[in-house]
């Protein structure tokens, strides 16, 4: 019966009077279909349930994946990353600290997989340059806005009106009142 579909096998088994064979073929094909339709999320939940040593979790979160460009080792889905995570976990259970684990992985794979710059030596530049650039940029913006606004105008001195200015103002007010009454 090689080359027969499951439906043909069921039909032949039913015609031969073997309902158990037909039921077996039906159940096995249903089980195969169910296995193929199971979402892969069920399998990934199994991996998420794995609890790593706290030092391993810290180290894994601070390392970029050598196998998935642009991702951390923590989220890389490749099987090589899974093997590396398990190795880091095993080393942590053997007593290595998170910093030791990071340095061990970087010694094997390269410094470019460090997730965060060191807090010493030239790594300090990476920590201080972004805030310094931000402060310098804000200072330049403030300076540019001041220049665009122009020089500050001096405040007018508060002085009283001279006698001549007072007479002109009174004359103008009288003329204004006269034109308002005539309209």
Steps between C-alpha positions, in 0.01 A plus 500: 500500500785738448406826338142495636350799667345472846151523347573210264640289786186569706278406206694178430499406869126561522438294184712218640283496808764628737350799684785502753753565223283778359469657847874467557579672170250776578636561849863493390432749219308724745788481749748591227288796393469618860875474552563706189250766604632550855638853517869539563418727794433189706858392443642845573311507831697195597824696446366804686419283801870421541634692799861609470732572788470871599863568401436330165184707442694821568785397269266384223316834506829693459638309201409552134442182306782376275237303305221759451632838383337790681347290778605424853584147598190509719258513205696328222294200377784300340601162634861618536382779730305245704815291538698809607231599752505147645880510522489835678239361739718196573804722566289714734391191695871412527558829683598761241369855550310695235804714417718189468244339270488809278878517476518126423251529213669814366841332514357220285286699255646851501462838668245618241233285671512701822148638550610802705836682501739448791481749786874548497770614259380602156158353575437802721495715188200306374316576825591870519495607136121479436404717801785742424389525137142563613603779737727656237220481242251667733754775571546560127124518447463757780788705356351489148157606627652794687682614187186469287302709747749784475659719764286574801330838484573730791201578714368852447566724786193594692496877492233757526368700203650834431275807499508517122400130464219548753358792296510301175326205666226723644445665160473160326252373760287814465490462123400133536218584738375774268484263200316237707230747612435627149430160352 
